[in-house]
Amino acid sequence: MLKDLETAMKEIAERKQAASKPVSLLSWDVSCITEHFQEYMTGYVFSASFPVRQEETRKRFEKYFETNGEFISMIHTKDLTSLCRLDIPWKLSAHMWSYCSGALAHKVSKPDYYSSILQQNEGRESLALREIEKDLPRTFPNHSFVQSEEGLSIMRRILTAYSWRNPTVGYCQSMNYVCTFFLFLLPEEQVFWLLCTICEDLLPNYYSHDMVEPRVDAMALEKLLEMHLPEVWQKKKKKKKVLCVD
């Protein structure tokens, strides 16, 4: 038993050492942005000053990294919160989402979890898996990567792994879109952990079959529109646009 404990402690120490190695966020490969994300953004028009603002914001983040570190060991201060609220350059956006949400910490602490849960449940069937198969062809149907064999396989693995991780939720509609959007910017396993963080830590009751939390928020938004933006409220009401379903 003592030997097993020593082995476990040694393994934890090795993981901590690997996690502390400096990795520059600014040097990470972002080729996926120039391909899949650009296809997704086709048709969007940006102002001529947009690239300039992106570069200015990137420099602010670079200065923050120089003072407070990078990757999993980065110090989270009020300055970082202010920077993120102001703007996050595209090159860093998904990685900063992973860090600030806690998804990156989950991934580092459980490096083999994703592959293990897929292997352990290989060949099993469930209602969630059948629902996933129905929604995959409906997810960004005109996007070449999403509807390719590779894209569909990656989405299937991520959503399937989460359904086994959290059988109470299993799979809910719109999880496919959340998953795919992050897949435009992040590697497969990182997308899985970001999905876990959103569903379990940030919005724990949003992805449920009764959808109580989204309904409550939609009703609150209806009231806020009526109180603070009456013109928008009247147009919405006239066109019978519904935010929540009773």
C-alpha positions as CSV (number, residue, x, y, z in Angstrom):
1,M,0.0,0.0,0.0
2,L,2.9,2.4,0.9
3,K,4.5,1.5,-2.4
4,D,1.3,2.4,-4.3
5,L,1.1,5.7,-2.4
6,E,4.8,6.6,-3.3
7,T,4.1,5.8,-7.0
8,A,1.0,8.0,-7.0
9,M,2.9,10.9,-5.3
10,K,5.7,10.5,-7.9
11,E,3.2,10.6,-10.7
12,I,1.6,13.8,-9.3
13,A,5.0,15.5,-9.0
14,E,5.8,14.6,-12.6
15,R,2.5,16.1,-13.8
16,K,3.1,19.3,-11.8
17,Q,6.6,19.6,-13.3
18,A,5.2,19.1,-16.8
19,A,2.5,21.7,-16.2
20,S,5.0,24.3,-15.0
21,K,7.1,24.3,-18.2
22,P,6.9,27.6,-19.9
23,V,4.8,27.6,-23.0
24,S,4.2,30.8,-24.9
25,L,0.6,31.5,-25.7
26,L,1.8,33.9,-28.4
27,S,3.7,31.1,-30.2
28,W,0.9,28.5,-30.2
29,D,-0.2,27.1,-33.6
30,V,-3.3,28.9,-34.8
31,S,-3.5,27.4,-38.3
32,C,-7.1,26.2,-37.4
33,I,-8.1,29.8,-37.2
34,T,-6.9,30.6,-40.7
35,E,-8.9,27.7,-42.1
36,H,-12.0,26.5,-40.3
37,F,-12.7,29.7,-38.4
38,Q,-12.2,31.9,-41.5
39,E,-14.7,29.7,-43.4
40,Y,-17.2,30.2,-40.6
41,M,-16.7,34.0,-40.6
42,T,-17.2,34.2,-44.4
43,G,-19.6,37.1,-45.1
44,Y,-18.8,39.0,-42.0
45,V,-17.5,42.5,-42.6
46,F,-15.0,44.3,-40.3
47,S,-13.9,47.9,-40.1
48,A,-10.5,48.9,-41.5
49,S,-9.3,49.6,-38.0
50,F,-10.0,46.1,-36.8
51,P,-6.5,44.6,-37.5
52,V,-4.9,47.6,-35.8
53,R,-7.0,47.1,-32.7
54,Q,-6.2,43.4,-32.7
55,E,-2.5,44.2,-32.7
56,E,-2.8,46.8,-30.0
57,T,-4.7,44.3,-27.8
58,R,-2.2,41.6,-28.5
59,K,0.6,43.8,-27.3
60,R,-1.3,44.5,-24.0
61,F,-1.6,40.8,-23.4
62,E,2.0,40.2,-24.2
63,K,3.0,42.8,-21.7
64,Y,0.8,41.2,-19.1
65,F,2.4,37.8,-19.8
66,E,5.8,39.2,-19.3
67,T,4.9,40.4,-15.8
68,N,2.5,37.6,-14.6
69,G,3.6,34.5,-16.5
70,E,1.8,32.3,-19.1
71,F,0.0,29.1,-19.5
72,I,-1.3,27.2,-16.4
73,S,1.0,29.1,-14.0
74,M,-0.2,32.6,-15.0
75,I,-1.3,34.8,-12.2
76,H,-4.9,36.0,-12.5
77,T,-5.3,39.6,-11.5
78,K,-7.9,42.3,-11.9
79,D,-5.8,43.6,-14.8
80,L,-6.3,40.3,-16.7
81,T,-10.1,40.6,-16.1
82,S,-10.1,44.1,-17.4
83,L,-8.1,43.1,-20.5
84,C,-10.5,40.2,-21.3
85,R,-13.5,42.4,-20.9
86,L,-12.0,45.0,-23.2
87,D,-11.1,42.6,-25.9
88,I,-9.2,39.4,-26.6
89,P,-7.3,39.1,-29.9
90,W,-8.4,36.1,-32.0
91,K,-5.1,34.5,-31.8
92,L,-5.4,34.2,-28.0
93,S,-9.2,34.1,-27.6
94,A,-9.9,30.3,-27.3
95,H,-6.8,29.7,-25.2
96,M,-7.8,32.5,-22.8
97,W,-11.3,31.1,-22.6
98,S,-9.7,27.8,-21.6
99,Y,-7.5,29.4,-18.9
100,C,-10.1,31.8,-17.4
101,S,-12.9,29.2,-17.4
102,G,-10.8,26.6,-15.6
103,A,-11.0,24.1,-18.5
104,L,-7.2,24.2,-18.9
105,A,-6.7,23.3,-15.3
106,H,-9.0,20.3,-15.6
107,K,-7.2,19.1,-18.7
108,V,-3.7,19.4,-17.1
109,S,-4.9,17.6,-13.9
110,K,-6.4,14.7,-15.8
111,P,-4.2,14.2,-18.9
112,D,-5.5,10.8,-19.9
113,Y,-9.2,11.2,-18.9
114,Y,-10.6,12.0,-22.3
115,S,-9.0,9.0,-24.2
116,S,-9.8,6.7,-21.2
117,I,-13.5,7.5,-21.1
118,L,-13.8,6.9,-24.8
119,Q,-12.0,3.5,-24.6
120,Q,-13.9,2.4,-21.5
121,N,-17.3,3.0,-23.2
122,E,-16.4,1.9,-26.8
123,G,-19.2,-0.1,-28.4
124,R,-21.9,0.9,-25.8
125,E,-25.2,2.3,-26.9
126,S,-27.5,4.9,-25.3
127,L,-30.4,7.3,-26.1
128,A,-27.9,10.2,-25.9
129,L,-25.8,8.6,-28.7
130,R,-28.8,8.3,-30.9
131,E,-29.7,11.9,-30.4
132,I,-26.2,13.0,-31.2
133,E,-26.3,11.1,-34.5
134,K,-29.5,12.9,-35.4
135,D,-28.0,16.3,-34.7
136,L,-24.6,15.9,-36.3
137,P,-25.8,16.4,-40.0
138,R,-27.7,19.5,-38.8
139,T,-24.7,21.2,-37.3
140,F,-23.4,24.0,-39.6
141,P,-24.5,21.9,-42.7
142,N,-22.8,24.2,-45.2
143,H,-19.4,24.2,-43.4
144,S,-17.0,21.9,-45.3
145,F,-14.9,20.8,-42.3
146,V,-17.8,20.3,-39.9
147,Q,-19.6,18.0,-42.4
148,S,-16.4,16.2,-43.5
149,E,-15.8,12.7,-42.2
150,E,-13.0,14.1,-40.0
151,G,-15.2,16.9,-38.5
152,L,-18.1,14.6,-37.8
153,S,-15.9,12.0,-36.2
154,I,-14.3,14.6,-33.9
155,M,-17.7,16.1,-32.8
156,R,-19.1,12.6,-32.3
157,R,-16.2,11.7,-30.0
158,I,-16.4,14.9,-27.9
159,L,-20.2,14.7,-27.5
160,T,-20.1,11.0,-26.8
161,A,-17.4,11.3,-24.2
162,Y,-19.4,14.0,-22.4
163,S,-22.6,11.9,-22.5
164,W,-20.7,9.1,-20.6
165,R,-19.1,11.5,-18.2
166,N,-22.4,13.1,-17.3
167,P,-25.2,10.6,-17.9
168,T,-27.7,12.7,-16.0
169,V,-27.4,15.3,-18.8
170,G,-26.3,13.0,-21.5
171,Y,-26.8,15.2,-24.6
172,C,-29.0,18.3,-25.1
173,Q,-29.6,20.2,-28.2
174,S,-27.3,23.1,-28.9
175,M,-24.4,21.4,-27.2
176,N,-23.4,20.4,-30.8
177,Y,-23.1,24.1,-31.8
178,V,-21.2,25.1,-28.7
179,C,-18.8,22.1,-29.3
180,T,-18.3,22.9,-33.0
181,F,-17.7,26.6,-32.5
182,F,-14.8,25.9,-30.1
183,L,-13.6,23.2,-32.5
184,F,-12.9,26.0,-35.0
185,L,-10.3,27.4,-32.6
186,L,-9.1,24.6,-30.3
187,P,-7.8,21.0,-30.4
188,E,-10.3,18.2,-29.8
189,E,-9.4,17.3,-26.1
190,Q,-9.4,21.0,-25.1
191,V,-12.9,21.4,-26.6
192,F,-14.1,18.5,-24.5
193,W,-12.8,20.1,-21.3
194,L,-14.3,23.5,-22.2
195,L,-17.6,21.8,-22.8
196,C,-17.4,20.1,-19.4
197,T,-16.6,23.5,-17.7
198,I,-19.5,25.3,-19.4
199,C,-22.0,22.6,-18.6
200,E,-20.9,21.8,-15.1
201,D,-19.2,24.9,-13.7
202,L,-20.3,28.0,-15.5
203,L,-23.9,27.1,-16.5
204,P,-24.6,24.0,-14.4
205,N,-28.4,23.9,-15.0
206,Y,-28.6,25.2,-18.5
207,Y,-28.1,21.9,-20.3
208,S,-30.9,19.9,-18.8
209,H,-34.0,18.3,-20.4
210,D,-36.4,20.6,-18.6
211,M,-34.3,23.7,-19.4
212,V,-35.4,25.6,-16.3
213,E,-32.4,28.0,-16.1
214,P,-32.6,29.1,-19.8
215,R,-36.3,29.7,-19.4
216,V,-35.8,31.8,-16.3
217,D,-33.1,33.9,-17.9
218,A,-35.3,34.4,-21.1
219,M,-38.2,35.6,-18.9
220,A,-35.9,38.0,-17.1
221,L,-34.6,39.3,-20.5
222,E,-38.2,39.8,-21.6
223,K,-38.9,42.0,-18.6
224,L,-35.7,43.9,-18.9
225,L,-36.5,44.7,-22.6
226,E,-40.0,45.9,-21.6
227,M,-38.6,48.1,-18.8
228,H,-35.5,49.6,-20.4
229,L,-35.9,49.2,-24.2
230,P,-39.7,49.7,-24.8
231,E,-39.3,50.4,-28.5
232,V,-37.4,47.1,-29.1
233,W,-40.0,45.3,-26.9
234,Q,-42.9,46.7,-28.9
235,K,-41.3,45.6,-32.2
236,K,-40.6,42.2,-30.8
237,K,-44.1,41.9,-29.5
238,K,-45.6,43.1,-32.8
239,K,-43.6,40.5,-34.8
240,K,-44.5,37.8,-32.2
241,K,-40.9,37.0,-31.5
242,V,-40.7,34.7,-28.5
243,L,-37.7,34.5,-26.2
244,C,-39.1,31.9,-23.8
245,V,-41.6,29.1,-24.0
246,D,-44.0,28.5,-21.2
